[in-house]
Structure formats: structure tokens, C-alpha cells
Amino acid sequence: MAAPKIDANRGDVFEACFAAAVAARFVKRAKTKKAVLPKITVADADVVLAEIMKKGYRKDVNDVGSAVMDTVTVNVSIPKKASAFLQVRANWEKIRDLRQGAVNFANTNSRLNAQARGLSINARQDIISVLAAGTEDQKGTKADVKVQVQSPTNPKKQFRNVDYSLKVSGGEQFHQVSGLGFDKFMNIFSEMGVDVSDVSAKYEKLLTEFFDKEVYTQKYTSREDAQRSGGGDNLKKAARIVYEEAAEVMKAGLNAPGSNPVKDKFADYVIFGLSRNVRTELVKFVGAGKIKTRVADGNFRQILIENRYYVEIKPSGDPKVLIYLADADGKKTNTLVMQVRYKLEVASGKAGGQKVYKFYPRHYLEAQEGMFTI
């Protein structure tokens, strides 16, 4: 059954629900040091979420068997539409699947539960901050939600803080390159170990043979005017040349068994795109309250290198390279790991006080189901 449509981005809303459930996991503690952590409920997470949307959340909670108090705080910075949606309690039933998924994660994730248990029994004052910073500057990180811990009584102690990168259906993107120019193709592919420079001249020739080279950078008064120019179709046609070259290079390198330069750089690029090389746990909401996870770290890099892949390009429409898991013989399976997708937008902007439109290509790297199962 499809989730109800809402007037907000579900990924943004999920950030707040996830932060609330994670905070609830740190607050709801066992009665004794030997007892297992009690399960949190949707109601437990909702208490936190309600406070977040009012004024922010702060809760002091005793360490188990101790008078020492830990402090749990939550700070959420999400887009205005998501915030406005969550401030209306009647809307919450429309996202029960997201709320349940966040709670399921908080109850079953071994790393989070080990951290929550350890902080609850150490008889030391800890400040546990849960940060959902979707609208804040995130250069150098791919985290949507972070858990940061510090101890006022032991300020030099180094905690292993946790980063979470969240994905919902339709929100699989983990890296992108935007803009006109062949250098953008080089950015998206060469950093992945795929050299597409051989088709540079062919690409440029197709563009310059078009009836008006300036059509690509011209500002139009409407999207319809831009589309009527024919420049969009020609840009897609030229992009397909590069994507076809990339697919051919990938076919050989990624389908080979074991390590090779193409596969090594591919693995490095995926890890960087997913995590910016900061140990990050990917959390994928797959519907009906279900969650899948994958830690982007050195172990996952090795898994990527050890597998074989089958590469193909979508035969029509916008250029798209599809990367499937291959079996031990190099044959295609039904497991789609990721895709590289070209999308041409007619983006709006302002010039001389007037609204104008221009062509704006984007290249997306998108994690698919197989990224969480290989």
C-alpha cells in the first residue's frame, strides 16, 4: 500500500522522526545494569518529536543504579515545509510508516544499542547531542543525523561519534555533479576510475554543429521557449555519447574478478560519495516500517572490490548507466546496486529583475537496493 502523499519532502520529515527515535533510545534505560535495554515505542519517540517541534528537546536521565545524570538533547534543522507539516499533530498519522521505521531502527541497531547501554551504566555525566542538520552547511560530511557525546567531568575523553545518512524511496542520491561542460563528465566518471576523454572531441563536435552554440547558455523567458530551441534534445544526445563510452569502460573493469584499477577507484568513489570518508551508517527506509542499513567503511570497500558487476546503459530516454551485481561467472543478476543518471533541467533564475530559464544538466549517483544487500 502506497504511503499517503504529504505536503513536504518525506526524506526531510524522516530526519526529524529518526532523530526523535534515536534520542528516545538514549532516554529509555534499563532498571538494572544487567538487564537488557527495554524496547522503545512509537509513543516514546512521539514524546520527543512533539518537544522538538515546540522548542527543542532536553532531558536529564539517571545512569542506571547511580545518582549521576546524563543529558540528552535534540537539535533539528529541517526545511520549512517539513517543519510546518510536523507542527500539526494531526499530520503524524500520514507518516506512521516513517515513525515506525525510525523506532524499528532504534530497537534493532546493535551499534546504537551498545552505545546507549554503555552510556547508561558508566556512572559518568555525559551530554548526548542528537543533531538533524538537513538545512545546515554540511561540507565534509554526508550525515543527515549525528550523535555526539562529551563528558564535562572528562573533557579529554574521545568518543566514537556516530553519523547516519538517511535514504527514503525516491531519495537514493548520494553524490552529484552539476553544470555544463565536458569537465563535468570528467568529474563524475574519471574520479570513478573511468576515462571518457576519448569522446571529448566527438561530444564537442556535436554541440558546435548545432545551429546555435549560444542556445546552451542563453537565458529564456519561459521553459517552453528553451525547449523549442532544440538545445535540450541535442544536449541529451551528446551526453549519451559520453555515457555509452563510460559504460564500455566499466563493463571490462567492473566485471573482472578481484581487484583492478577501475574497480579500486570505483570502490573509493562510492565510499567517498556515501560518507566523505567519515565512518557513516546508511539507513534506508524501504517501506512498511522496514529499514535496511549499511556501514560505509573499509570493510564495505573490500566487499565492493571482491564482487563482480554487470554494466549496461538504458537504451532510450535520458542517459543512465545501470550497475548490477554479477554472479561468480560475471553474468547479470537481478540485483541493481547503483546507477549513474543524467538529468537535464530547465532551471529558473533572475536576470535584470526578470525571471529567466536556462539549461542546467545534472549527473546523479544513486544507491539502489543492492547497495544494502551485497
C-alpha positions as CSV (number, residue, x, y, z in Angstrom):
1,M,0.0,0.0,0.0
2,A,1.4,3.3,-1.0
3,A,2.2,5.9,1.7
4,P,-0.1,8.9,1.8
5,K,1.1,12.0,-0.1
6,I,2.1,14.8,2.1
7,D,2.9,18.5,1.6
8,A,6.6,18.0,2.5
9,N,9.6,16.0,1.5
10,R,9.4,12.6,3.2
11,G,13.2,12.5,3.5
12,D,13.2,15.8,5.4
13,V,10.4,14.5,7.7
14,F,12.2,11.2,8.2
15,E,15.2,13.1,9.6
16,A,13.1,14.5,12.5
17,C,11.4,11.2,13.2
18,F,14.7,9.4,13.1
19,A,16.4,11.9,15.5
20,A,13.4,11.6,17.9
21,A,13.7,7.8,17.9
22,V,17.5,7.8,18.5
23,A,17.1,10.3,21.4
24,A,14.3,8.1,22.9
25,R,16.8,5.2,22.7
26,F,19.2,7.1,25.0
27,V,16.5,8.2,27.4
28,K,14.6,4.9,27.9
29,R,17.0,2.9,30.1
30,A,17.1,-0.5,31.8
31,K,16.2,-0.8,35.5
32,T,19.5,-2.6,36.4
33,K,23.0,-2.8,34.9
34,K,22.4,-6.5,34.0
35,A,19.0,-6.0,32.4
36,V,18.6,-5.6,28.6
37,L,17.5,-2.3,27.3
38,P,13.7,-2.0,27.1
39,K,12.2,-1.5,23.7
40,I,11.1,2.0,22.8
41,T,7.7,2.5,21.3
42,V,6.3,4.9,18.7
43,A,4.7,6.7,21.6
44,D,8.1,7.2,23.3
45,A,9.6,8.7,20.1
46,D,6.5,10.9,19.6
47,V,7.0,12.5,23.0
48,V,10.5,13.6,21.9
49,L,9.2,14.6,18.4
50,A,6.5,16.8,20.0
51,E,9.0,18.6,22.2
52,I,11.4,19.0,19.2
53,M,8.7,20.8,17.2
54,K,7.7,23.0,20.1
55,K,11.0,24.3,21.4
56,G,13.7,21.6,21.1
57,Y,14.2,18.6,23.3
58,R,16.3,18.3,26.5
59,K,16.0,15.6,29.1
60,D,18.1,14.7,32.1
61,V,18.1,11.0,32.9
62,N,19.9,9.0,35.7
63,D,22.6,6.5,34.9
64,V,21.4,3.0,36.0
65,G,22.0,2.5,39.7
66,S,23.6,5.9,40.1
67,A,22.7,9.5,41.1
68,V,24.8,10.7,38.1
69,M,22.7,12.4,35.4
70,D,23.2,12.3,31.7
71,T,21.6,15.0,29.5
72,V,20.0,14.1,26.1
73,T,19.4,17.0,23.7
74,V,18.0,17.1,20.1
75,N,18.5,19.9,17.6
76,V,16.6,19.7,14.3
77,S,17.2,22.0,11.3
78,I,14.9,20.8,8.5
79,P,13.2,22.8,5.6
80,K,10.2,24.9,6.4
81,K,7.7,22.7,4.7
82,A,8.7,19.7,6.7
83,S,8.8,21.7,9.9
84,A,5.3,23.1,9.2
85,F,4.0,19.7,8.5
86,L,5.3,18.2,11.7
87,Q,4.0,21.0,13.8
88,V,0.4,19.9,13.1
89,R,-0.1,16.8,15.2
90,A,-3.0,15.6,13.0
91,N,-0.5,15.1,10.2
92,W,1.5,12.5,12.0
93,E,-0.8,9.6,11.1
94,K,0.2,10.2,7.5
95,I,3.8,9.3,8.3
96,R,3.2,6.4,10.7
97,D,5.4,4.3,8.5
98,L,8.3,6.7,8.9
99,R,7.8,6.9,12.6
100,Q,7.6,3.1,13.0
101,G,10.7,2.6,10.7
102,A,12.7,5.0,12.9
103,V,11.6,3.2,16.0
104,N,12.4,-0.2,14.5
105,F,15.9,1.0,13.7
106,A,16.4,2.3,17.3
107,N,15.4,-1.0,18.7
108,T,17.4,-3.3,16.5
109,N,20.6,-1.5,15.6
110,S,23.4,-3.1,17.5
111,R,25.8,-0.2,17.4
112,L,23.2,2.3,18.7
113,N,22.0,0.0,21.4
114,A,25.6,-0.8,22.5
115,Q,26.3,2.9,22.7
116,A,23.1,3.7,24.6
117,R,23.7,0.9,27.1
118,G,27.3,1.9,27.7
119,L,26.4,5.5,28.4
120,S,23.6,4.5,30.7
121,I,25.8,2.4,33.1
122,N,29.2,4.2,33.1
123,A,28.3,6.3,36.2
124,R,29.7,9.3,34.5
125,Q,28.0,12.5,33.4
126,D,27.5,12.5,29.6
127,I,26.0,15.1,27.3
128,I,24.4,13.2,24.4
129,S,23.5,15.5,21.5
130,V,21.4,14.3,18.5
131,L,21.7,16.6,15.6
132,A,19.5,16.5,12.5
133,A,21.1,19.3,10.3
134,G,19.5,18.9,6.9
135,T,19.4,22.7,6.2
136,E,22.8,23.5,7.7
137,D,26.2,23.6,5.9
138,Q,27.3,20.0,5.5
139,K,30.6,20.4,3.7
140,G,32.8,17.5,4.6
141,T,30.0,15.2,5.7
142,K,27.2,13.2,4.3
143,A,25.4,12.8,7.6
144,D,21.7,13.7,8.0
145,V,21.7,12.8,11.7
146,K,24.7,12.8,14.1
147,V,25.1,11.6,17.6
148,Q,27.8,13.5,19.5
149,V,28.9,12.7,23.1
150,Q,31.0,14.7,25.5
151,S,31.7,14.3,29.2
152,P,32.1,17.5,31.3
153,T,33.9,15.5,34.0
154,N,36.3,14.0,31.5
155,P,36.7,16.6,28.7
156,K,39.7,14.9,27.1
157,K,37.9,11.6,26.5
158,Q,37.5,10.8,22.8
159,F,34.1,9.4,22.0
160,R,33.4,7.5,18.8
161,N,30.6,9.7,17.5
162,V,28.1,8.2,15.0
163,D,26.9,9.6,11.7
164,Y,23.8,8.5,9.9
165,S,22.9,9.1,6.3
166,L,19.2,8.6,5.6
167,K,17.5,7.4,2.4
168,V,13.9,7.0,1.6
169,S,12.3,5.7,-1.6
170,G,13.0,8.3,-4.3
171,G,15.8,9.8,-2.3
172,E,18.6,7.4,-3.3
173,Q,21.1,10.1,-4.5
174,F,24.4,10.1,-2.7
175,H,26.5,12.3,-5.0
176,Q,26.0,14.7,-7.8
177,V,27.9,16.9,-10.3
178,S,26.1,19.8,-11.9
179,G,26.7,22.2,-14.8
180,L,27.6,22.5,-18.5
181,G,30.9,21.5,-20.0
182,F,32.8,18.2,-20.7
183,D,34.7,18.7,-17.4
184,K,31.6,17.8,-15.5
185,F,31.6,14.4,-17.3
186,M,35.2,14.0,-16.3
187,N,34.3,14.8,-12.7
188,I,31.6,12.2,-12.4
189,F,33.4,9.5,-14.3
190,S,37.2,9.9,-14.1
191,E,37.1,10.1,-10.3
192,M,35.3,6.7,-10.5
193,G,38.3,5.3,-12.5
194,V,36.6,5.7,-15.9
195,D,38.4,7.7,-18.6
196,V,35.9,9.2,-21.1
197,S,38.4,11.7,-22.6
198,D,38.5,9.7,-25.9
199,V,35.0,11.0,-26.8
200,S,35.6,14.6,-25.8
201,A,36.1,15.8,-29.4
202,K,33.0,13.9,-30.6
203,Y,31.0,15.4,-27.8
204,E,32.2,19.0,-28.6
205,K,31.7,18.5,-32.3
206,L,28.0,17.5,-31.8
207,L,27.5,20.6,-29.8
208,T,29.3,23.0,-32.1
209,E,27.5,21.6,-35.2
210,F,24.2,22.6,-33.6
211,F,22.6,25.6,-35.3
212,D,23.3,28.0,-32.4
213,K,26.0,27.2,-29.8
214,E,24.8,30.0,-27.6
215,V,21.5,28.2,-27.2
216,Y,23.0,26.3,-24.3
217,T,23.9,29.3,-22.2
218,Q,21.1,31.6,-23.4
219,K,18.5,32.8,-20.8
220,Y,15.0,32.2,-22.0
221,T,11.7,33.9,-20.9
222,S,10.0,30.6,-20.4
223,R,10.7,26.9,-20.2
224,E,8.7,26.4,-23.4
225,D,11.0,28.8,-25.3
226,A,14.0,26.8,-24.1
227,Q,12.5,23.5,-25.1
228,R,11.5,24.8,-28.5
229,S,15.1,25.8,-29.2
230,G,16.0,22.1,-29.6
231,G,19.1,22.6,-27.4
232,G,17.8,20.2,-24.7
233,D,17.4,17.3,-27.1
234,N,20.9,17.9,-28.5
235,L,22.5,18.1,-25.1
236,K,20.9,14.8,-24.2
237,K,22.1,13.3,-27.5
238,A,25.7,14.5,-26.8
239,A,25.6,13.3,-23.2
240,R,24.6,9.8,-24.4
241,I,27.9,9.6,-26.3
242,V,29.8,10.1,-23.1
243,Y,27.6,7.7,-21.1
244,E,28.0,5.0,-23.7
245,E,31.8,5.4,-23.5
246,A,31.7,5.2,-19.7
247,A,29.6,2.1,-19.8
248,E,32.0,0.3,-22.1
249,V,35.0,1.1,-19.9
250,M,33.0,0.0,-16.8
251,K,32.0,-3.3,-18.4
252,A,35.5,-4.5,-18.6
253,G,36.8,-3.2,-15.3
254,L,33.9,-3.9,-13.1
255,N,33.1,-7.3,-14.5
256,A,36.6,-8.7,-13.9
257,P,37.2,-10.8,-10.8
258,G,39.2,-9.4,-8.0
259,S,41.0,-6.1,-7.7
260,N,41.9,-3.9,-10.6
261,P,42.5,-0.1,-11.1
262,V,38.9,0.6,-12.3
263,K,37.3,-1.4,-9.5
264,D,39.6,0.1,-6.8
265,K,38.8,3.7,-7.8
266,F,35.1,2.7,-8.2
267,A,35.0,1.5,-4.6
268,D,36.9,4.5,-3.4
269,Y,34.5,6.8,-5.1
270,V,31.4,5.1,-3.8
271,I,32.7,5.2,-0.2
272,F,33.6,8.9,-0.6
273,G,30.2,9.7,-2.2
274,L,28.4,7.9,0.6
275,S,30.4,9.1,3.6
276,R,33.0,11.7,2.6
277,N,35.4,9.2,4.2
278,V,33.9,9.6,7.6
279,R,32.6,6.4,9.0
280,T,28.9,6.6,8.2
281,E,25.9,4.3,8.6
282,L,23.5,4.4,5.7
283,V,19.9,3.9,6.8
284,K,17.5,3.0,4.0
285,F,13.7,3.2,4.7
286,V,12.2,0.6,2.4
287,G,8.5,1.0,3.3
288,A,6.0,-0.5,5.8
289,G,8.2,0.5,8.7
290,K,11.2,-1.6,7.4
291,I,14.8,-0.4,7.5
292,K,18.0,-1.6,5.8
293,T,21.5,-0.5,6.8
294,R,25.0,-0.5,5.5
295,V,28.1,1.0,7.1
296,A,30.3,2.8,4.6
297,D,33.8,1.9,5.8
298,G,36.9,-0.1,4.9
299,N,35.0,-3.4,5.2
300,F,32.4,-2.3,2.7
301,R,35.1,-1.0,0.4
302,Q,36.6,-4.5,0.3
303,I,33.1,-6.1,-0.3
304,L,32.7,-3.7,-3.3
305,I,36.1,-4.8,-4.7
306,E,35.6,-8.5,-4.2
307,N,32.3,-8.6,-6.2
308,R,31.8,-8.6,-9.9
309,Y,29.3,-6.3,-11.7
310,Y,27.4,-6.3,-14.9
311,V,27.1,-2.8,-16.6
312,E,24.5,-1.7,-19.1
313,I,23.2,1.6,-20.4
314,K,19.5,2.4,-20.7
315,P,18.7,2.1,-24.4
316,S,16.4,5.2,-24.7
317,G,15.4,8.3,-22.8
318,D,17.8,10.2,-20.6
319,P,21.2,8.6,-20.4
320,K,21.6,6.2,-17.5
321,V,24.3,3.7,-16.6
322,L,23.0,0.7,-14.6
323,I,25.4,-1.3,-12.4
324,Y,24.1,-4.8,-11.4
325,L,25.7,-7.4,-9.2
326,A,27.1,-10.2,-11.4
327,D,27.5,-13.8,-10.3
328,A,30.8,-15.7,-10.0
329,D,30.9,-16.2,-13.8
330,G,30.3,-12.5,-14.5
331,K,26.7,-12.9,-15.6
332,K,24.0,-10.4,-14.7
333,T,21.8,-10.9,-11.7
334,N,18.6,-9.1,-10.8
335,T,20.3,-7.1,-8.0
336,L,20.7,-3.4,-9.1
337,V,23.5,-1.9,-7.0
338,M,23.6,1.7,-8.3
339,Q,23.1,3.9,-11.3
340,V,24.6,7.0,-12.8
341,R,21.9,9.2,-14.2
342,Y,21.9,12.3,-16.4
343,K,19.1,14.7,-15.9
344,L,18.6,17.9,-17.9
345,E,16.7,20.6,-16.2
346,V,15.4,23.9,-17.4
347,A,16.2,25.8,-14.3
348,S,14.7,29.2,-13.3
349,G,16.6,32.2,-12.1
350,K,16.6,36.0,-12.1
351,A,18.3,38.4,-14.5
352,G,17.6,42.2,-14.6
353,G,14.8,41.7,-12.2
354,Q,13.0,39.2,-14.5
355,K,12.5,35.5,-14.1
356,V,14.5,33.6,-16.8
357,Y,15.3,30.0,-17.6
358,K,18.4,28.2,-18.9
359,F,19.6,24.6,-19.4
360,Y,21.2,23.0,-16.4
361,P,22.4,19.4,-16.6
362,R,23.0,17.3,-13.5
363,H,24.7,13.9,-13.1
364,Y,23.4,11.8,-10.2
365,L,25.0,8.8,-8.4
366,E,22.1,6.8,-6.8
367,A,22.3,3.9,-4.5
368,Q,19.8,1.1,-5.3
369,E,18.6,-1.9,-3.3
370,G,21.7,-3.9,-4.0
371,M,23.9,-1.4,-2.2
372,F,22.3,-2.6,1.1
373,T,22.4,-6.3,0.3
374,I,25.7,-7.2,-1.3
